[in-house]
Amino acid sequence: MILSVLEEDTALPPCEAEHGLSLFVETQERALLFDMGKTDLFARNAQRMGVDLARAAFAVLSHGHYDHGGGLEAFLLRNAQAKVYVSGLAFGEHRALRPSGEAAYIGLEPALDGHPRLIKVSGEQRVGGDGLLFDAVQEGGPLPTSNSRLLARAKDGALRPDPFAHELNLLLWEAGRAVLVTGCAHRGIVNIVRRAQQLAGGSLRAVVGGFHLSDPASGQSEREEVLAAVASCLDRTGAEIFPCHCTGAASIAYLQDALGARVHPLRAGMRVLLP
């Protein structure tokens, strides 16, 4: 399984960085795109890396925030056939409280809702023959502190704390081993990993993506006891760990200290052969 990082908060030249995430994954059977970043930067970086987006058999949009789905239209223009799997709740109204008190819109482009190539997902859904999308996790582990500033429009019309029912995670199988890919882990990376292990029936080969152990607005990492709980959970999986995006540099350093060579930070422009 080959992972090409098309967009991330850091980059290796000649690729550029942006606060967002986009991963191109190639299994033995097919290629897929996981998230489309904030703008069309993921597509420009793909060109620099020699990655052909038209090869993606399908795409996944992990949740309804602009830094993961802002490039959705750019992908649809560059790939003429791939279905895009997205939560049926992803196009809801999502906002973030700014220090000024403004509840800024951070959602997807509403005009794209209803596009004929979007496949709305609820619960668990098999994708591509070797993948499984899931949205439900049982809470118990720590949640990102910055979730408290993230809001969604409820059915009664009020802005309320976002429960992140629109967040999808992806399990991919190859050679009998499962890889977990997560976009931002707003439901808590510990909770997501535990559910992934249940669905996979055991161990994980790798855990890839944003773990949301840092506040993107302030750069503040989660408390040490939270980082310790995450490190302990990841350690017990036996998996190789590939953190990026909202995990945060300081939190990644903590995981490296705790788990050593099993932690492999990702940057845009990297192409990684998953072990």
PAZAPA-4460 file (N, C-alpha, C; in steps of 0.05 Angstrom, whole numbers, plus 32768, in hexadecimal, padded with zeros to 4 digits):
% residues 275
    n_x    n_y    n_z   ca_x   ca_y   ca_z    c_x    c_y    c_z   seq   type   mol
   8011   7FE8   8000   8000   8000   8000   8012   8019   8000     1      M     A
   800D   802A   7FED   801E   8042   7FEA   800D   805B   7FF0     2      I     A
   8018   806C   8001   800A   8084   8009   8019   809D   7FFF     3      L     A
   800B   80AE   7FEF   8017   80C7   7FE6   8008   80DE   7FF4     4      S     A
   8018   80EF   8001   800C   8105   8010   800A   811D   7FFD     5      V     A
   7FF2   8124   7FF5   7FEE   813A   7FE2   7FEB   8155   7FEF     6      L     A
   7FE0   8155   8007   7FDD   816E   8016   7FDF   8169   8034     7      E     A
   7FED   817B   8041   7FF2   8179   805E   7FFB   8194   8067     8      E     A
   7FFD   8198   8081   8004   81B2   808C   8022   81B9   8089     9      D     A
   8032   81A4   8082   804E   81A8   807C   8054   819B   8061    10      T     A
   806A   81A2   8055   8070   8197   803A   808D   8195   8035    11      A     A
   8094   8182   8023   80AF   8180   8018   80AF   818C   7FFC    12      L     A
   80C2   819D   7FF5   80C4   81A9   7FDA   80C5   8193   7FC5    13      P     A
   80B9   8197   7FAE   80AC   81AF   7FA5   808F   81B2   7FAC    14      P     A
   8084   81A0   7FBD   8068   81A3   7FC5   8065   81BA   7FD8    15      C     A
   804C   81C3   7FDA   8045   81D9   7FEC   8034   81D0   8003    16      E     A
   8034   81DE   8019   8024   81D7   8031   800C   81E9   8033    17      A     A
   7FF8   81DE   8041   7FDF   81EC   8046   7FD1   81DD   805D    18      E     A
   7FC2   81EC   806E   7FB3   81DF   8083   7F9C   81CF   8077    19      H     A
   7FA2   81B5   8073   7F8E   81A4   8067   7F9A   8188   8064    20      G     A
   7F8B   8176   8059   7F94   815A   8056   7F89   814E   803C    21      L     A
   7F9B   8140   802F   7F93   8130   8017   7FA8   811A   8014    22      S     A
   7F9E   8101   8012   7FAF   80E9   8011   7FA6   80D8   7FF9    23      L     A
   7FBA   80D0   7FE8   7FB5   80BE   7FD2   7FC0   80A3   7FD9    24      F     A
   7FAE   808F   7FD9   7FB6   8074   7FE3   7FB3   8060   7FCC    25      V     A
   7FC8   8050   7FC8   7FC8   803C   7FB4   7FCB   8020   7FC1    26      E     A
   7FB7   8010   7FBD   7FB8   7FF4   7FC7   7FBF   7FE2   7FAF    27      T     A
   7FC0   7FC8   7FB4   7FC5   7FB6   7F9E   7FAF   7FB5   7F8A    28      Q     A
   7F97   7FBE   7F93   7F7F   7FBC   7F82   7F78   7FD6   7F74    29      E     A
   7F7C   7FED   7F82   7F72   8006   7F77   7F7F   801E   7F85    30      R     A
   7F79   8036   7F7A   7F82   804F   7F87   7F6A   805E   7F91    31      A     A
   7F6E   806E   7FA6   7F58   807E   7FB1   7F63   8098   7FBC    32      L     A
   7F51   80AB   7FBE   7F58   80C5   7FCA   7F49   80C8   7FE5    33      L     A
   7F58   80CF   7FFA   7F4C   80D4   8014   7F4F   80F2   801A    34      F     A
   7F39   8100   8018   7F38   811D   801D   7F45   812D   8006    35      D     A
   7F3D   8146   8003   7F45   8157   7FEC   7F50   8172   7FF5    36      M     A
   7F58   8174   800F   7F65   818C   8018   7F53   81A5   8018    37      G     A
   7F60   81BC   801C   7F52   81D5   801F   7F4B   81E3   8005    38      K     A
   7F5D   81E0   7FF1   7F5A   81EC   7FD7   7F61   81D8   7FC1    39      T     A
   7F69   81E1   7FAA   7F73   81CF   7F95   7F91   81C9   7F98    40      D     A
   7F9D   81D1   7FAF   7FBA   81CC   7FB3   7FC0   81AE   7FB2    41      L     A
   7FAF   819D   7FBC   7FB4   8180   7FBB   7FB8   8177   7F9E    42      F     A
   7FA9   8183   7F8B   7FAB   817B   7F6F   7FC5   8185   7F63    43      A     A
   7FCD   819D   7F6B   7FE6   81A8   7F61   7FFE   8198   7F6C    44      R     A
   7FFC   8191   7F85   8011   8180   7F91   8011   8164   7F84    45      N     A
   7FFA   815A   7F7D   7FF8   8140   7F70   8007   8140   7F55    46      A     A
   8004   8156   7F47   8012   8159   7F2D   8030   815A   7F31    47      Q     A
   8039   8168   7F46   8056   8169   7F4C   8061   814E   7F53    48      R     A
   8050   813D   7F5F   8059   8123   7F68   8055   810D   7F53    49      M     A
   8049   8114   7F3D   8043   8100   7F28   802C   80EE   7F2F    50      G     A
   801A   80F7   7F40   8002   80E8   7F48   7FEB   80EF   7F36    51      V     A
   7FDF   80DC   7F29   7FC9   80E0   7F17   7FAE   80DD   7F26    52      D     A
   7FA1   80F2   7F2C   7F88   80F1   7F3B   7F72   80E2   7F2C    53      L     A
   7F74   80E1   7F12   7F60   80D3   7F02   7F61   80B5   7F07    54      A     A
   7F76   80AB   7F14   7F79   808E   7F1A   7F68   8086   7F33    55      R     A
   7F5F   809A   7F43   7F50   8093   7F5B   7F36   8086   7F54    56      A     A
   7F32   806D   7F5E   7F19   805F   7F58   7F02   806B   7F68    57      A     A
   7F08   8076   7F7F   7EF4   8084   7F90   7F03   8097   7FA2    58      F     A
   7EF3   80A8   7FB0   7EFE   80BB   7FC3   7EED   80BB   7FDC    59      A     A
   7EFA   80C3   7FF2   7EEC   80C6   800C   7EF0   80E2   8016    60      V     A
   7EDB   80EE   801E   7EDC   8108   802C   7ED6   8103   8049    61      L     A
   7EEA   8107   805B   7EE8   80FD   8076   7ED3   810C   8087    62      S     A
   7ED0   8126   8083   7EBB   8135   8092   7EB6   8150   8085    63      H     A
   7EA4   815F   8090   7E9A   8176   8082   7EA8   8190   8087    64      G     A
   7EC3   8190   808A   7ED2   81A8   808F   7EE2   81AF   8076    65      H     A
   7EE6   81C9   8071   7EF1   81D3   8059   7F0E   81CA   8054    66      Y     A
   7F1D   81C5   806A   7F39   81BE   8066   7F3D   81A1   805D    67      D     A
   7F26   8192   805B   7F27   8177   8050   7F17   8174   8037    68      H     A
   7F03   8186   8033   7EF2   8185   801B   7EF1   819D   800A    69      G     A
   7F03   81B1   8010   7F04   81C9   7FFF   7F0C   81C3   7FE2    70      G     A
   7F1A   81AD   7FDE   7F23   81A6   7FC3   7F11   8192   7FB5    71      G     A
   7EF9   818E   7FC0   7EE7   817A   7FB4   7EE1   8180   7F97    72      L     A
   7EDA   8199   7F91   7ED3   819F   7F75   7EEB   819B   7F63    73      E     A
   7F03   81A2   7F6D   7F1C   819E   7F5D   7F20   8180   7F57    74      A     A
   7F1A   816F   7F6A   7F1C   8152   7F65   7F08   8149   7F50    75      F     A
   7EEF   8152   7F53   7EDA   814A   7F40   7EE1   8152   7F23    76      L     A
   7EEF   8168   7F20   7EF7   8172   7F06   7F0D   8161   7EFA    77      L     A
   7F1E   8156   7F0C   7F36   8148   7F03   7F32   8129   7F01    78      R     A
   7F1C   8120   7F0C   7F16   8103   7F0A   7EF9   8101   7F02    79      N     A
   7EF4   80F5   7EEB   7EDA   80F6   7EDE   7EC7   80E0   7EE7    80      A     A
   7ED1   80CC   7EF6   7EC0   80B5   7EFC   7EBE   80AD   7F19    81      Q     A
   7ED1   80B5   7F2A   7ED2   80AB   7F45   7EBA   80B5   7F56    82      A     A
   7EAE   80A2   7F65   7E9A   80AA   7F79   7EA9   80B5   7F91    83      K     A
   7E9B   80C8   7F9F   7EA7   80D4   7FB7   7E94   80CD   7FCE    84      V     A
   7E9F   80BE   7FE1   7E8F   80B5   7FF9   7E91   80CB   800E    85      Y     A
   7E7B   80D3   8019   7E79   80E9   802C   7E62   80E3   803E    86      V     A
   7E64   80EB   8057   7E4E   80E9   806A   7E36   80F9   8060    87      S     A
   7E1E   80EE   8064   7E06   80FD   805D   7E02   8116   806D    88      G     A
   7E12   811A   8082   7E11   8132   8093   7E27   8146   808D    89      L     A
   7E39   813F   807A   7E51   814F   8076   7E4A   816B   806C    90      A     A
   7E34   816F   805D   7E2E   8189   8052   7E1C   8199   8064    91      F     A
   7E1B   8192   807E   7E0E   81A2   8091   7E1D   81BC   8096    92      G     A
   7E12   81CE   80A6   7E1F   81E7   80AC   7E33   81E4   80C3    93      E     A
   7E4D   81E6   80BC   7E62   81E3   80D0   7E70   81FD   80D4    94      H     A
   7E74   8205   80ED   7E80   821E   80F4   7E95   821B   810A    95      R     A
   7EA7   822F   810C   7EBB   822F   8121   7EBB   824A   812F    96      A     A
   7EBB   824A   814A   7EBC   8263   8159   7ED8   826E   8158    97      L     A
   7EDA   8287   814F   7EF3   8296   814D   7EF7   82A6   8167    98      R     A
   7F10   82AE   816D   7F14   82BF   8185   7F03   82D8   8186    99      P     A
   7EFB   82E2   816F   7EEB   82FA   816E   7ECE   82F4   8176   100      S     A
   7EC7   82DB   8178   7EAB   82D3   817E   7E9C   82CC   8165   101      G     A
   7EA7   82D0   814D   7E9A   82C9   8134   7E98   82AB   8131   102      E     A
   7E82   82A1   8128   7E7F   8284   8122   7E83   8281   8104   103      A     A
   7E9C   827D   80FC   7EA3   827D   80DF   7E9C   8263   80D2   104      A     A
   7E92   8265   80B9   7E8B   824D   80AA   7EA4   823E   80A2   105      Y     A
   7EA5   8224   80A8   7EBD   8214   80A1   7EB4   81FA   8092   106      I     A
   7E9C   81FB   8086   7E91   81E4   8079   7E98   81E2   805C   107      G     A
   7E8A   81D0   804E   7E8E   81CB   8032   7E7E   81DE   8020   108      L     A
   7E85   81DE   8006   7E76   81EF   7FF3   7E5A   81E3   7FF0   109      E     A
   7E45   81F2   7FF9   7E2A   81E7   7FF8   7E21   81E0   7FDC   110      P     A
   7E2B   81ED   7FC7   7E22   81E8   7FAC   7E2A   81CC   7FA2   111      A     A
   7E3D   81BF   7FB0   7E45   81A4   7FA8   7E34   818E   7FB4   112      L     A
   7E24   8195   7FC8   7E12   8182   7FD4   7DFE   8178   7FBE   113      D     A
   7DFB   815E   7FBC   7DE9   8153   7FA8   7DF7   814D   7F8E   114      G     A
   7E12   8152   7F8C   7E20   814A   7F74   7E1C   812C   7F6E   115      H     A
   7E17   8125   7F55   7E10   8109   7F4F   7E25   80F4   7F56   116      P     A
   7E3E   80FD   7F5A   7E53   80E9   7F61   7E58   80E7   7F7F   117      R     A
   7E49   80F6   7F8F   7E4C   80F4   7FAC   7E3A   80DD   7FB6   118      L     A
   7E46   80CB   7FC6   7E38   80B5   7FD2   7E36   80BB   7FF0   119      I     A
   7E1E   80BF   7FFA   7E1A   80C5   8016   7E1B   80AC   8027   120      K     A
   7E2B   80AD   803C   7E30   8096   804D   7E25   809A   8069   121      V     A
   7E19   8086   8075   7E11   8086   8091   7E16   806B   809C   122      S     A
   7E24   806A   80B3   7E2B   8050   80BF   7E44   8045   80B3   123      G     A
   7E44   802C   80AB   7E5B   801F   809F   7E55   8018   8082   124      E     A
   7E69   801C   8071   7E65   8016   8055   7E7F   800C   8048   125      Q     A
   7E7D   7FF5   803A   7E94   7FEA   802C   7E99   7FFC   8013   126      R     A
   7EB2   8001   800D   7EBA   8010   7FF6   7ED1   8003   7FE8   127      V     A
   7ED0   8002   7FCE   7EE6   7FF8   7FBE   7EEE   7FDC   7FC2   128      G     A
   7EDF   7FCC   7FD0   7EE5   7FB0   7FD3   7EF8   7FAA   7FEB   129      G     A
   7F0A   7FBD   7FF0   7F1E   7FB8   8006   7F1D   7FCE   801B   130      D     A
   7F07   7FDE   801B   7F05   7FF3   802E   7EEB   7FF3   803E   131      G     A
   7EEB   7FFF   8055   7ED3   8002   8066   7ED3   801D   8072   132      L     A
   7EBE   802C   806D   7EB9   8046   8079   7EA8   8042   8092   133      L     A
   7EAE   8051   80A7   7E9D   8050   80BF   7E9C   806B   80CC   134      F     A
   7E85   8072   80D8   7E82   808C   80E5   7E7D   808A   8103   135      D     A
   7E73   8074   810C   7E6B   8072   8129   7E82   8067   8139   136      A     A
   7E89   8075   814F   7E9C   806B   8162   7E91   806F   817E   137      V     A
   7E99   805F   8191   7E90   8062   81AC   7EA4   8073   81BB   138      Q     A
   7E9A   8089   81C6   7EAC   809B   81D5   7EB3   8090   81EF   139      E     A
   7EC9   809A   81FA   7ED4   8090   8213   7EF1   809A   8216   140      G     A
   7EFE   809C   81FE   7F19   80A8   81FE   7F16   80C6   81FB   141      G     A
   7F2D   80D4   81FD   7F2C   80F2   81FC   7F24   80FC   81E1   142      P     A
   7F16   8113   81E2   7F0E   8121   81C9   7F1F   813A   81C6   143      L     A
   7F23   8143   81AE   7F33   815C   81A9   7F28   8173   81B9   144      P     A
   7F39   8182   81C7   7F30   8199   81D6   7F23   81AE   81C4   145      T     A
   7F2E   81B1   81AC   7F24   81C6   8199   7F09   81BF   818E   146      S     A
   7EFE   81A7   8193   7EE3   81A1   818B   7ECF   81B4   8198   147      N     A
   7ED6   81BF   81AF   7EC4   81D1   81BD   7EBE   81EA   81AD   148      S     A
   7ECF   81F1   819A   7ECA   8209   818A   7EBD   8203   816F   149      R     A
   7EB7   81EA   816A   7EAD   81E2   8150   7E8F   81DC   8153   150      L     A
   7E7F   81E9   8141   7E62   81E9   8144   7E55   81DE   812A   151      L     A
   7E3D   81D5   812D   7E2C   81CC   8116   7E10   81D6   811B   152      A     A
   7E02   81DB   8105   7DE6   81E4   8106   7DD4   81CC   810C   153      R     A
   7DC6   81CC   8123   7DB5   81B6   812A   7D9A   81B8   811C   154      A     A
   7D8A   81A3   811F   7D70   81A2   8111   7D5D   81B8   811A   155      K     A
   7D61   81C1   8133   7D50   81D6   813D   7D59   81F2   8134   156      D     A
   7D6F   81F3   8124   7D79   820C   811A   7D8E   8219   812B   157      G     A
   7D94   820E   8142   7DA8   821A   8154   7DC4   820F   814D   158      A     A
   7DD9   8220   8152   7DF4   8217   8150   7DFC   8209   816A   159      L     A
   7E04   81F0   8168   7E0B   81E0   817F   7E26   81D3   817B   160      R     A
   7E33   81C9   8191   7E4C   81BB   818D   7E49   81A4   8179   161      P     A
   7E5C   81A2   8167   7E5B   818F   8151   7E5F   8173   815D   162      D     A
   7E4D   8160   8159   7E51   8144   8163   7E63   8133   8150   163      P     A
   7E69   813E   8139   7E7A   8132   8125   7E6F   8117   811C   164      F     A
   7E55   8115   8119   7E48   80FE   810D   7E4F   80FD   80EF   165      A     A
   7E5A   8113   80E4   7E61   8113   80C7   7E7D   810A   80C2   166      H     A
   7E8B   8100   80D6   7EA7   80F8   80D2   7EA9   80DA   80CA   167      E     A
   7EB6   80D5   80B3   7EBB   80BA   80A9   7ED8   80B3   80AD   168      L     A
   7EDD   8099   80B4   7EF7   808E   80B5   7EF9   8076   80A2   169      N     A
   7F10   8070   8099   7F14   805B   8085   7F26   8045   808E   170      L     A
   7F1D   802C   808C   7F2E   8015   808F   7F34   8009   8074   171      L     A
   7F4D   8003   806E   7F55   7FF6   8055   7F64   7FDD   805C   172      L     A
   7F5D   7FC7   804D   7F6B   7FAE   8051   7F7D   7FA8   8039   173      W     A
   7F94   7F9D   8040   7FA7   7F93   802B   7FB7   7F7C   8038   174      E     A
   7FB8   7F66   802A   7FC6   7F4E   8034   7FBD   7F47   8050   175      A     A
   7FA3   7F4A   8055   7F98   7F42   806F   7F9C   7F55   8086   176      G     A
   7FAA   7F6B   8081   7FAF   7F7E   8097   7FA0   7F98   8091   177      R     A
   7F97   7FA5   80A7   7F86   7FBD   80A5   7F96   7FD6   80AA   178      A     A
   7F90   7FEB   809B   7F9C   8006   809E   7F84   8018   80A4   179      V     A
   7F87   8029   80B9   7F73   803D   80C0   7F7C   8058   80B6   180      L     A
   7F6A   8066   80A8   7F6F   8081   809E   7F5A   8093   80AA   181      V     A
   7F62   80A8   80B8   7F50   80BB   80C4   7F57   80D7   80BB   182      T     A
   7F42   80E8   80B8   7F46   8103   80AF   7F4F   8116   80C5   183      G     A
   7F3E   8119   80D9   7F44   812C   80EF   7F3F   8120   810B   184      C     A
   7F33   8108   810C   7F2E   80FB   8126   7F20   810D   813A   185      A     A
   7F0C   811B   8131   7EFC   812C   8143   7EED   811B   8158   186      H     A
   7EE8   8102   8151   7EDA   80F0   8165   7EEE   80E4   8179   187      R     A
   7F07   80EC   8176   7F1C   80E2   8189   7F2B   80CA   817D   188      G     A
   7F45   80CE   8179   7F55   80B9   816B   7F55   809F   817B   189      I     A
   7F54   80A0   8196   7F52   8088   81A6   7F38   8079   81A0   190      V     A
   7F22   8087   819F   7F08   807B   8199   7F08   806F   817D   191      N     A
   7F13   807D   816A   7F13   8074   814F   7F24   805B   814B   192      I     A
   7F3B   805B   8158   7F4D   8044   8156   7F40   802B   8163   193      V     A
   7F33   802F   8179   7F25   8018   8186   7F10   800D   8174   194      R     A
   7F00   801E   8168   7EEB   8014   8156   7EF7   8007   813D   195      R     A
   7F0C   8012   8133   7F1A   8006   811B   7F24   7FEA   8122   196      A     A
   7F2F   7FE7   813A   7F38   7FCC   8142   7F21   7FB8   8143   197      Q     A
   7F0A   7FC1   814D   7EF3   7FB0   814F   7EEB   7FA7   8133   198      Q     A
   7EE9   7FBB   8121   7EE1   7FB5   8105   7EF5   7FA4   80F6   199      L     A
   7F0F   7FA8   80FC   7F24   7F99   80EF   7F28   7F7D   80FB   200      A     A
   7F1C   7F79   8112   7F1E   7F5F   811F   7F3A   7F5A   812B   201      G     A
   7F47   7F70   8133   7F61   7F6C   813F   7F74   7F83   813A   202      G     A
   7F8C   7F7D   8132   7FA1   7F91   8131   7F9F   7FA3   8118   203      S     A
   7FAC   7FBA   8118   7FAE   7FCC   8102   7FCB   7FCC   80F8   204      L     A
   7FCD   7FCE   80DE   7FE8   7FCF   80D2   7FF4   7FEB   80D4   205      R     A
   7FE2   8000   80D1   7FEB   801B   80D2   7FD3   802D   80D9   206      A     A
   7FD9   8044   80E6   7FC5   8058   80EC   7FD0   8072   80DF   207      V     A
   7FC0   807D   80CD   7FC8   8094   80BC   7FB5   80AB   80BE   208      V     A
   7FBF   80C4   80C0   7FAE   80DB   80BE   7FB1   80EF   80D4   209      G     A
   7F9D   8101   80D5   7F9C   8115   80EA   7F90   810B   8103   210      G     A
   7F9D   810F   811A   7F93   8105   8134   7F88   811B   8145   211      F     A
   7F88   8134   813C   7F7E   814B   814A   7F87   814D   8167   212      H     A
   7FA2   814D   816A   7FAE   8150   8184   7FB9   816C   8188   213      L     A
   7FB1   817F   8177   7FBA   819B   8178   7FA3   81AC   816E   214      S     A
   7FA0   81C4   817A   7F8C   81D7   8172   7F97   81E7   815A   215      D     A
   7F8C   81E4   8142   7F96   81F2   812A   7F97   8210   812E   216      P     A
   7F85   821C   813D   7F84   8239   8140   7F9B   8243   8152   217      A     A
   7FA0   8235   8168   7FB4   823F   817B   7FCF   8230   8179   218      S     A
   7FCE   8218   816D   7FE6   8207   816D   7FEB   81F9   8187   219      G     A
   7FD9   81FC   819B   7FDC   81F0   81B5   7FD7   81D2   81B3   220      Q     A
   7FEA   81C2   81BE   7FE6   81A5   81BF   7FD3   819D   81D5   221      S     A
   7FC8   8185   81D3   7FB8   817A   81E8   7FC9   8176   8202   222      E     A
   7FBB   8173   8219   7FC9   816F   8232   7FD9   8155   8231   223      R     A
   7FEE   8154   8241   8000   813D   8241   7FF1   8123   8247   224      E     A
   7FDE   8124   825A   7FCF   810B   8260   7FBF   8101   8248   225      E     A
   7FB6   8113   8237   7FA8   810B   821F   7FBC   80FE   820B   226      V     A
   7FD2   810B   8207   7FE7   8100   81F5   7FF0   80E5   81FF   227      L     A
   7FF3   80E2   8219   7FFB   80C8   8224   7FE7   80B2   821F   228      A     A
   7FCD   80B9   8221   7FB8   80A6   821C   7FB7   809E   81FE   229      A     A
   7FBC   80B1   81ED   7FBD   80AB   81D0   7FD5   809A   81CA   230      V     A
   7FEC   80A1   81D5   8004   8091   81D0   8001   8074   81D9   231      A     A
   7FF4   8071   81F0   7FF0   8056   81FB   7FDD   8046   81E9   232      S     A
   7FC8   8052   81E0   7FB5   8045   81CE   7FC3   803D   81B4   233      C     A
   7FD2   804F   81A8   7FDF   8049   818F   7FF4   8034   8193   234      L     A
   8002   8034   81A9   8017   8020   81AF   800B   8004   81B0   235      D     A
   7FF3   8002   81BC   7FE7   7FE7   81BE   7FDD   7FDC   81A3   236      R     A
   7FDA   7FED   818F   7FD1   7FE3   8175   7FE8   7FD3   8167   237      T     A
   8000   7FD9   816E   8017   7FCE   8160   801B   7FD9   8144   238      G     A
   800C   7FEE   813D   800C   7FF9   8122   8023   800D   811F   239      A     A
   802A   8012   8105   803B   8028   80FE   8029   8041   80FD   240      E     A
   8033   8058   8106   8023   8070   8109   802C   8085   80F6   241      I     A
   801A   8091   80E6   8020   80A5   80D3   800F   80BE   80D8   242      F     A
   8017   80CF   80EB   8007   80E6   80F2   800D   80FE   80E0   243      P     A
   7FF9   8110   80DE   7FFC   8128   80CE   7FE7   813C   80D5   244      C     A
   7FE6   8152   80C6   7FD1   8166   80C7   7FCC   8170   80E3   245      H     A
   7FB4   816C   80EE   7FAB   8177   8108   7FB8   8169   8120   246      C     A
   7FC9   8155   811B   7FD6   8148   8132   7FE8   815D   8140   247      T     A
   7FF6   816E   8130   8007   8183   813C   8023   8179   8140   248      G     A
   8036   818B   813B   8053   8184   813C   805B   817B   8158   249      A     A
   8053   818A   816D   805B   8183   8188   804F   8168   8190   250      A     A
   8036   8162   8189   802A   8149   8190   8037   8132   8180   251      S     A
   803E   8137   8167   804C   8122   8158   8067   811C   8166   252      I     A
   8075   8131   816F   808E   812D   817D   808A   811C   8196   253      A     A
   8074   8121   81A4   806E   8111   81BC   806A   80F4   81B5   254      Y     A
   805B   80EF   819F   8057   80D3   8197   8071   80C6   818E   255      L     A
   8082   80D5   8181   809C   80CA   817A   80AC   80C2   8192   256      Q     A
   80AC   80D3   81A7   80BA   80CD   81BF   80AF   80B4   81CD   257      D     A
   8094   80B1   81CB   8087   809A   81D8   8089   8080   81C9   258      A     A
   8087   8082   81AE   8085   806A   819E   809D   8065   818B   259      L     A
   80B0   8078   818B   80C9   8075   817D   80C5   8073   815F   260      G     A
   80D3   8060   8152   80D4   805F   8135   80BA   8056   8128   261      A     A
   80A6   804F   8138   808C   8048   812C   807D   8060   8123   262      R     A
   8085   8078   812A   8077   8091   8123   8085   809E   810B   263      V     A
   8076   80A2   80F5   8080   80AD   80DC   8070   80C6   80D4   264      H     A
   8079   80DE   80DC   806A   80F6   80D5   8068   80F9   80B6   265      P     A
   8051   8103   80AD   804D   8106   8090   804F   8123   8088   266      L     A
   8058   8128   8070   8059   8143   8064   804F   8140   8047   267      R     A
   8044   8156   803D   803C   8156   8021   8056   8152   8010   268      A     A
   8053   8141   7FFB   8069   813B   7FEA   8076   8120   7FF1   269      G     A
   806E   8114   8007   8079   80FA   800E   8069   80E3   8001   270      M     A
   8078   80CE   7FF9   806C   80B5   7FF0   8076   809F   8002   271      R     A
   8064   8091   800F   806B   807E   8024   8060   8062   801D   272      V     A
   8071   804E   801F   8069   8033   801D   8061   8029   8039   273      L     A
   8047   8025   803D   803E   801C   8057   8048   8000   805D   274      L     A
   8052   7FFC   8076   8060   7FE3   807C   804D   7FCB   807C   275      P     A
***
